[in-house]
């Protein structure tokens, strides 16, 4: 684990735990890695970027949530408990909000990941 120095503070004014950044990076890797992309782990990832996001529908939102939540539970169940996944797509911008609790602390974390756009 990489401990940052000097210490940083989180949004609550408390010392930021470096594990928070580590877990966020793990979640991001699972979300944005496509199955088949990693040679030694061919089924790693969520397949999120392969889902057709147009047109948006209740069914597509449910399929996205199911696929992402399943992948997070499969690959990160030893680190986090996934509470919810919300996906939305507007034009070329994909936004995923994941609510989870690290098993080590049980403190709920809400992370938003954005993919695409003109950035």
Secondary structure, DSSP 8 states (H G I E B T S, - for coil): ----SS--B-TTSSB--HHHHHHHHHHHHHHH--TTSSSS-TT-S--GGGS--SS--HHHHHHHHHHHHHHHHHHHTTTEEEEEEEEEEETTEEEEEEEEEETTT--EEEEEEEEES--
